[in-house]
Amino acid sequence: MPETASPSEQFAAEELQAYFKKMSGAEIPIARGGAVKGRKAILVGRHASSRPLWENLDNPDRHIIDVSPEVIRIVGGFKPPVTNSRGTEFVFDWGVLYGVYQLLEDQGIRWFRPEPDGEHVPKAKDLRVTNGRKDYEPAFALRWGASLYASKFLKTATKEESHLAGLWALRNRANPTGLTDPKYGGHLNIGGGGHVYSSLVPPALFATHPDFFPLIDGVRKAKGQICQGNPAVQRLFADKIISEGKQNPQLFMTSIDPNDGGGWCECELCRAMDDPRVVSGRGGGLSMSSRVTAFNNIVARIVAEQCPNLLLYCLAYSQYMEAPTRVARLEPNLVIGLAPFAGAFSDYSRALRDPESTPNKRFLASMEGYQKLGAKMYAREYLSHYAWPGPLPLLRTMQDRFQEYKKAGFIGVYSESHPCWGPQGLILYMYFRLLNDPDLDMKSELTNYCRDFYGPAAIPMLKYHEALERVAKDGPYFGSGGSHAQNLFTDGVLAELKAYVEDATSAAKGKKLYEWRVECVVAGYELARLYRQTANFIKAGNFKEAKSSMNDLEQFYGGKYPNGDVFNKGEATYKNANGEPRVIAFIRDLGMEIAKNETIESRFENARTVQILDSAWKFQTDPKEIGVDEGWHLTAANDGGWARINSGQPWQHQGFADFSGTAWYRRSFPTPSLEGKQRLILVFQAVDGDVTVWVNGKEAGRRDLLDLNGVNHWDDPFTFDITDHIAPDTLNTLSVRVKKTSGNGGIHRSVKLLRVDGNENR
């Protein structure tokens, strides 16, 4: 290494030495400076004899490996260090470490997980390299997120675990990593963390400056966004950013993003910045994009006068996702983080440019709108658990999206991370590999991963991951954070996966390292199995069994693996702001389903589920509302050309992404046996839209989405007594008309028949 080696150059040499020893048992000596003629040597960093390679290398992401018969030279880009107002020095010379890790990777070394047992180091007596020079630079300048051992919101990772996760990310060429020791080469400094209005204009100012805060229903309120149209707020906001930039010249960019949630100001100054023609794709209502961008432009111009090198970033997110229409351009120091969040803008089950996906089309419309305004952009992704901690097949999705982002000129990707290292470890690892090179041969990458990570269990584990990717491509909708991913795991899918996990477990038995790695993945399968078992009990009306199964699921998720090395550490017992246990959403939803169904069945005597009507529905859109006039509700109606879908998801997630309006469902069912005064009750666990139901051509009932008090019942169960509509000893025709003119619509939960004794108990 150089005579006056920097801390990162010293650490780079030590990393080479340590891994060479792990590979071969040989301890290669480290020396400072000196001549290299006549000696085989590896020169690390800014060695004097390597000057032509590094003297103009000013991008810390770039790294070069230059090989001749006698010498290997590894150099990396660097920038001069910066000292902030508190005297802390920040370095920017991680490139040499990237070069070392690239050389080690070329020898087959991999860092699959943060723990020491998460790395793969093949045994070798030779160092094999190819003569010539290779110049490396990641595809994206920003490659961050997913570098946590546990969610930062839970704050349950130990210092050691956090350090290991940061080092794992660095070795996989992530940036920033959160490691602060100069020996790690520094990192891109990104401030704010997002959603910063309340931190820059704190609610404590409300007492003296109520005009800084939103006017809502004619009253200024401390809670919500800020009054973006107020020039004093704009100046205060910009001054706070300028102060931060001057105190911290190491900052690459900092957040100017609105608070999460609503509470937008309704004053004339703020409304003047809106475009009343643009509706938000996130639940309707007025889009806030034009006002947010107008405010951002004002702040950006003020900041640029005194901090010309500081970038300001703001999400395109939720109610301000759409590209603005009332600004001509974005200021050059603004960066937009496009966020494919929730079902409105996120569909991981389809390619980003799949014309059948309305959420992805909304996202692309925003992206292309910002492109026309000349915006710098990055993607603010959600490629690990916040809604589903089980298996999450995203290899195809990540590669497709990152390739599209690269074509669109994005400067990077951030993924919000709630890491579940067991079920989702493959995704966390491949995330950084694809950010470095979105054009990787993914089939080869997955094969090699399974060979090196699972060892003797490689073949069944490869089949397991390939099956998951196939299901994700051909299966139902799922989106950001794994939302709705539990729907991928049908009984049939779980039966196939069961064979693979059993074979893998058997193959790894007795080999401690591989046993543990396989167990971590199998834990995800077991989570999905327990979820499906519980959901099946609920559908069947077996609530005692459902509660027992849900308890098993909760204990398995929160109790069997408490250390954060499988599921996100501490999540099942995390307490919310009110000190109450925070039950993770997918378990909470099961509990709510049990409660709803028990409430329905408690209204009847001796209620028993006799049929579940979730599959084999025929479906037809009715944009001109001609169905009733043409007799689509009648038994004899010709539905031979109708599409086939299932209940349990909106029609938009089943091939009708662009349609809103009136649509019809039809299917047949046999008449259950009824004795004495028994009645037959048709149960809809939830329908999003106005509903009219016919049985054998006779209207059985109606349910409006909004009641007389304006309450929306999109997710509430309802029933109809159809005893007097059914035909004995034959098939019955069930016809359902649903009208939903905006957003998702349709029969999005289960449908079943109850046999009850007597009339409803009111």
C-alpha positions, -999 to 999 in steps of 0.1 A, spaced: 0 0 0 11 36 -3 38 50 20 12 73 35 -18 51 32 -52 64 41 -74 45 66 -94 30 37 -63 19 18 -50 3 50 -83 -15 56 -84 -26 19 -50 -42 23 -62 -59 55 -93 -72 38 -72 -88 10 -49 -103 35 -77 -117 56 -96 -133 28 -65 -147 11 -58 -165 43 -94 -177 45 -91 -190 10 -57 -206 11 -43 -205 46 -14 -183 34 -8 -150 51 4 -125 25 25 -97 41 15 -61 39 42 -35 32 41 3 28 56 20 -3 87 6 -18 98 -6 -52 80 -34 -69 104 -44 -96 113 -80 -96 86 -89 -71 51 -102 -76 29 -76 -58 -6 -63 -54 -6 -25 -52 -36 -12 -32 -47 24 -36 -27 55 -45 7 39 -46 33 61 -63 39 37 -92 2 35 -99 -2 73 -103 -13 73 -139 -43 52 -130 -56 72 -100 -44 108 -103 -76 119 -123 -100 94 -107 -123 118 -89 -155 96 -87 -153 74 -55 -176 49 -72 -151 41 -99 -125 14 -93 -98 -1 -116 -81 -34 -115 -50 -35 -138 -32 -68 -142 2 -75 -157 23 -107 -153 41 -93 -122 17 -67 -107 -19 -63 -98 -29 -27 -93 -61 -18 -75 -71 18 -74 -103 37 -66 -117 71 -70 -116 97 -43 -125 133 -34 -108 157 -11 -120 154 25 -145 179 40 -147 192 75 -180 204 90 -186 232 114 -180 209 144 -146 199 131 -155 164 120 -137 153 88 -155 134 62 -137 113 36 -148 101 2 -124 74 -9 -143 41 -8 -134 33 -44 -103 13 -34 -124 -9 -12 -148 -15 -41 -118 -26 -61 -106 -50 -35 -141 -65 -31 -143 -69 -69 -111 -88 -70 -122 -111 -42 -156 -116 -59 -137 -126 -90 -123 -154 -69 -158 -167 -60 -161 -150 -26 -197 -138 -18 -213 -119 11 -248 -133 11 -258 -122 46 -243 -98 72 -232 -125 98 -199 -142 94 -218 -174 85 -234 -155 57 -203 -153 36 -190 -179 11 -152 -183 7 -141 -211 -16 -108 -228 -9 -81 -222 -34 -43 -222 -35 -40 -199 -65 -51 -163 -72 -64 -164 -108 -68 -131 -126 -69 -120 -163 -42 -98 -177 -53 -63 -187 -72 -34 -173 -108 -34 -162 -126 -2 -152 -157 -6 -130 -185 18 -122 -219 9 -108 -249 15 -130 -264 39 -104 -248 66 -83 -272 61 -55 -276 25 -42 -289 25 -6 -315 10 17 -316 -27 26 -284 -22 47 -301 -27 80 -301 -57 103 -334 -48 117 -358 -20 108 -346 14 119 -381 22 132 -378 -7 156 -343 2 168 -337 -33 181 -305 -43 164 -274 -43 185 -244 -22 176 -226 -53 164 -255 -63 142 -259 -28 127 -221 -28 120 -222 -62 103 -251 -51 81 -233 -19 71 -201 -38 63 -222 -64 43 -237 -35 23 -202 -20 17 -188 -53 5 -217 -55 -19 -209 -20 -32 -238 -2 -16 -235 35 -9 -241 49 16 -237 22 42 -239 42 75 -204 32 86 -187 63 101 -151 51 106 -128 66 80 -114 32 73 -146 23 54 -140 52 30 -169 74 40 -203 75 22 -227 97 4 -242 119 30 -280 123 26 -298 143 52 -334 147 63 -347 112 61 -379 123 43 -412 139 55 -395 169 71 -420 197 72 -426 192 110 -389 191 117 -381 223 97 -412 242 107 -419 227 142 -454 227 156 -440 247 186 -441 278 163 -478 276 161 -483 297 193 -465 327 177 -470 320 140 -503 303 133 -501 316 97 -472 292 91 -495 262 95 -524 249 74 -558 265 71 -583 236 73 -621 242 73 -614 279 80 -592 273 110 -554 273 113 -542 240 128 -508 230 141 -512 194 129 -508 187 91 -486 202 64 -474 238 63 -487 269 46 -467 265 14 -479 297 -2 -468 319 27 -435 337 16 -424 338 53 -426 300 55 -408 297 22 -380 319 35 -378 301 69 -377 267 52 -350 277 28 -329 293 56 -331 261 76 -318 242 47 -290 268 41 -280 266 77 -278 228 75 -258 230 43 -232 254 56 -228 235 89 -225 202 70 -206 208 37 -203 170 33 -240 167 25 -247 154 -10 -284 161 -8 -311 167 19 -348 162 21 -375 189 16 -403 164 15 -438 170 30 -451 153 61 -465 118 56 -503 120 54 -527 148 47 -536 181 63 -530 203 33 -536 241 36 -567 255 20 -557 292 20 -559 312 -12 -521 314 -15 -518 276 -15 -548 269 -36 -534 293 -62 -505 269 -68 -529 239 -75 -541 226 -108 -579 219 -102 -579 196 -132 -555 170 -118 -569 143 -96 -547 123 -73 -543 86 -82 -541 79 -45 -578 77 -35 -590 106 -57 -592 142 -46 -571 171 -58 -534 163 -66 -510 183 -45 -481 179 -70 -482 213 -86 -482 232 -52 -455 209 -38 -433 215 -68 -440 252 -69 -429 255 -32 -399 233 -39 -388 255 -68 -390 286 -47 -370 270 -19 -345 255 -43 -337 289 -59 -331 305 -25 -308 276 -14 -288 276 -46 -276 312 -40 -257 301 -9 -253 263 -12 -249 258 -50 -236 222 -47 -263 209 -23 -291 189 -39 -326 189 -24 -348 158 -27 -385 154 -25 -406 123 -31 -433 120 -57 -456 101 -34 -492 94 -25 -513 126 -29 -484 144 -48 -473 115 -70 -485 129 -103 -461 151 -124 -469 188 -118 -487 207 -146 -483 243 -134 -445 246 -135 -425 249 -167 -394 232 -153 -377 220 -121 -348 238 -106 -315 220 -114 -307 214 -77 -340 194 -72 -341 156 -72 -374 137 -73 -378 103 -56 -406 85 -75 -423 62 -50 -443 32 -64 -462 30 -32 -493 10 -24 -518 -4 -49 -523 30 -66 -488 31 -81 -473 -3 -74 -478 -37 -92 -449 -61 -87 -468 -89 -103 -463 -74 -138 -435 -58 -158 -433 -20 -153 -444 -14 -189 -471 -41 -190 -501 -23 -205 -525 -43 -184 -513 -28 -151 -530 4 -141 -508 10 -110 -476 7 -132 -491 29 -159 -498 56 -132 -462 53 -121 -449 56 -156 -471 86 -164 -455 104 -134 -420 93 -144 -425 105 -180 -441 137 -169 -411 146 -147 -387 136 -175 -403 163 -197 -396 188 -169 -359 178 -170 -360 164 -135 -332 144 -118 -349 113 -105 -343 83 -83 -367 55 -74 -380 52 -38 -388 15 -38 -404 -9 -13 -386 -42 -21 -387 -59 13 -413 -65 40 -436 -39 54 -468 -58 48 -456 -95 43 -426 -110 60 -428 -143 42 -413 -154 8 -412 -124 -16 -403 -134 -52 -390 -102 -67 -360 -112 -89 -378 -107 -122 -395 -75 -109 -362 -59 -96 -343 -66 -128 -371 -53 -150 -375 -21 -130 -338 -14 -126 -333 -18 -164 -361 6 -170 -347 31 -144 -313 29 -161 -328 37 -195 -347 66 -180 -315 81 -166 -323 76 -129 -294 85 -106 -303 57 -81 -326 36 -61 -335 36 -24 -355 7 -10 -372 11 24 -360 -19 43 -376 -40 71 -353 -69 65 -365 -105 70 -332 -122 64 -347 -157 63 -375 -156 38 -363 -125 19 -325 -128 21 -321 -136 -16 -339 -104 -25 -318 -83 -2 -286 -97 -17 -297 -95 -53 -309 -59 -48 -274 -45 -46 -260 -69 -73 -287 -56 -97 -281 -20 -88 -244 -24 -98 -254 -42 -130 -291 -45 -139 -282 -66 -170 -268 -96 -150 -276 -131 -162 -302 -137 -135 -306 -174 -143 -269 -180 -138 -268 -157 -107 -296 -177 -91 -280 -210 -99 -247 -199 -85 -263 -185 -54 -281 -217 -47 -249 -237 -52 -228 -216 -29 -254 -207 -3 -273 -240 1 -245 -264 -7 -259 -299 -7 -295 -285 -8 -288 -265 -39 -310 -284 -63 -343 -284 -43 -337 -248 -32 -332 -237 -68 -365 -254 -77 -381 -236 -47 -369 -201 -58 -378 -208 -95 -413 -219 -84 -418 -187 -65 -407 -166 -94 -431 -185 -117 -460 -180 -93 -452 -143 -90 -453 -139 -127 -484 -160 -133 -502 -155 -100 -524 -128 -86 -515 -91 -79 -491 -81 -52 -474 -48 -46 -450 -26 -25 -437 -40 7 -452 -74 -2 -487 -61 2 -512 -89 -9 -482 -113 -15 -499 -138 9 -524 -144 -19 -496 -161 -40 -496 -190 -16 -525 -211 -25 -529 -247 -14 -515 -259 -47 -485 -236 -46 -477 -247 -10 -480 -283 -19 -453 -279 -46 -431 -259 -23 -435 -285 5 -417 -311 -16 -388 -288 -23 -383 -277 14 -386 -313 26 -359 -324 0 -337 -294 10 -340 -301 47 -331 -337 42 -301 -329 19 -287 -304 44 -292 -325 75 -261 -329 96 -243 -301 79 -247 -273 104 -241 -242 82 -264 -254 54 -290 -267 79 -293 -232 93 -294 -215 59 -321 -238 47 -341 -235 79 -341 -197 75 -358 -200 41 -381 -228 52 -393 -205 80 -409 -183 53 -426 -213 38 -440 -223 72 -452 -188 78 -471 -189 45 -485 -224 53 -498 -212 87 -513 -181 71 -532 -202 44 -543 -227 70 -558 -199 91 -575 -183 61 -590 -216 50 -605 -222 85 -620 -187 84 -636 -194 50 -650 -227 62 -665 -210 93 -643 -230 117 -635 -201 140 -622 -221 169 -597 -238 146 -590 -204 130 -581 -188 163 -559 -216 173 -541 -215 139 -537 -178 141 -522 -181 176 -497 -207 161 -489 -182 134 -483 -154 158 -462 -175 181 -441 -188 152 -435 -153 137 -429 -136 170 -415 -163 192 -395 -189 174 -370 -166 158 -366 -135 181 -331 -125 172 -336 -107 138 -317 -133 118 -349 -147 102 -378 -122 106 -375 -85 113 -363 -84 148 -388 -76 175 -417 -67 152 -444 -90 167 -439 -74 201 -431 -39 191 -453 -12 208 -469 17 191 -469 53 202 -496 46 227 -477 18 243 -500 -9 229 -486 -40 212 -483 -35 175 -497 -66 158 -483 -69 123 -509 -61 96 -512 -96 80 -520 -112 114 -542 -83 125 -562 -87 93 -568 -124 100 -581 -115 134 -604 -89 119 -617 -115 94 -625 -139 123 -643 -112 142 -663 -101 112 -674 -136 103 -682 -145 139 -704 -113 141 -722 -124 109 -728 -159 121 -738 -148 156 -769 -133 141 -782 -167 132 -789 -200 150 -766 -229 143 -749 -213 113 -728 -236 92 -707 -229 61 -719 -253 34 -703 -238 2 -674 -214 -6 -680 -196 -39 -646 -180 -45 -637 -195 -79 -651 -200 -114 -669 -167 -116 -677 -155 -151 -671 -118 -155 -682 -91 -180 -678 -53 -179 -709 -32 -186 -697 3 -194 -730 13 -210 -750 -3 -182 -771 -24 -206 -769 -56 -185 -803 -54 -168 -821 -44 -200 -804 -74 -219 -812 -98 -191 -777 -106 -179 -792 -114 -145 -815 -141 -159 -807 -178 -157 -809 -182 -195 -784 -153 -202 -756 -163 -226 -724 -159 -206 -703 -183 -227 -679 -155 -239 -674 -139 -205 -640 -139 -188 -632 -161 -158 -620 -145 -125 -621 -153 -88 -635 -134 -59 -610 -123 -33 -594 -95 -53 -606 -65 -73 -612 -70 -110 -584 -46 -117 -559 -72 -103 -573 -99 -126 -569 -85 -161 -592 -55 -161 -568 -29 -149 -582 0 -169 -619 -5 -161 -640 14 -136 -678 14 -138 -704 -13 -138 -694 -50 -141 -711 -84 -136 -702 -116 -120 -721 -149 -126 -717 -185 -115 -738 -215 -106 -740 -234 -74 -759 -266 -63 -787 -263 -38 -776 -275 -4 -799 -298 15 -822 -280 39 -845 -295 66 -875 -281 83 -872 -243 89 -835 -241 79 -826 -211 57 -798 -204 32 -778 -172 37 -755 -158 10 -725 -140 27 -703 -115 9 -673 -108 31 -666 -75 13 -675 -59 -20 -661 -25 -31 -690 -8 -50 -728 -7 -51 -741 -42 -53 -773 -58 -67 -777 -96 -64 -801 -120 -83 -806 -157 -77 -822 -175 -106 -833 -142 -121 -850 -129 -90 -835 -100 -71 -822 -111 -37 -811 -77 -24 -790 -46 -28 -762 -30 -8 -750 6 -14 -713 14 -9 -722 46 10 -749 46 36 -772 75 44 -745 89 68 -718 88 41 -700 58 57 -681 38 31 -687 0 35 -662 -12 10 -646 -37 34 -676 -47 54 -695 -80 52 -732 -83 43 -758 -110 38 -789 -119 19 -814 -146 27 -819 -165 -6 -840 -194 7 -870 -184 -13 -850 -179 -45 -833 -212 -49 -845 -241 -70 -846 -276 -55 -826 -305 -70 -808 -283 -96 -781 -258 -102 -788 -222 -93 -776 -191 -111 -760 -163 -90 -757 -130 -107 -740 -100 -91 -738 -65 -105 -711 -42 -90 -708 -5 -98 -676 13 -88 -667 44 -108 -632 51 -94 -604 32 -79 -604 -6 -74 -638 -24 -74 -654 -58 -72 -658 -88 -49 -625 -85 -32 -631 -110 -3 -647 -144 0 -683 -154 -8 -700 -183 9 -733 -199 18 -745 -205 53 -771 -230 64 -789 -217 95 -818 -227 117 -847 -203 113 -847 -166 105 -820 -140 114 -819 -131 151 -823 -93 151 
